[in-house]
Amino acid sequence: MSATTQWFRMRMSSLVLVPLTAWLLLAGICMSGADYARAAEFMGQWYNMMLALLFALAVAWHIQSGVSEVIEDYVPSHGLAMFLVGLTRGACLAGIVIVGWALYRISMGGAA
């Protein structure tokens, strides 16, 4: 992937994260002091669930892109760099799976 493409993708993920972060902060403020049942009801609404999943995907993409760029630039060993990039991608994927599973459990009325 060219450096221009990587640069563009990082900027696009940053732009996507601005309104999603504002939504998350506002949701957190609105939910402060709420019990689990109220928070689960809020997050169980389809649009809040989709925004939360989109936030997780955007954060994972942004982290993976940024950390991979740093690793490729500053780790001198190609083998170690590729291992660390793969580890970063795996950790980001695991984070998305965890968020997706949590949202699924909330949507199905799963226990705390």
Secondary structure, 3 states (H helix, E strand, C coil): CCHHHHHHHHHHHHHHHHHHHHHHHHHHHHHCCCCHHHHHHHHHCHHHHHHHHHHHHHHHHHHHHHHHHHHHHHCCCHHHHHHHHHHHHHHHHHHHHHHHHHHHHHHCCCCC
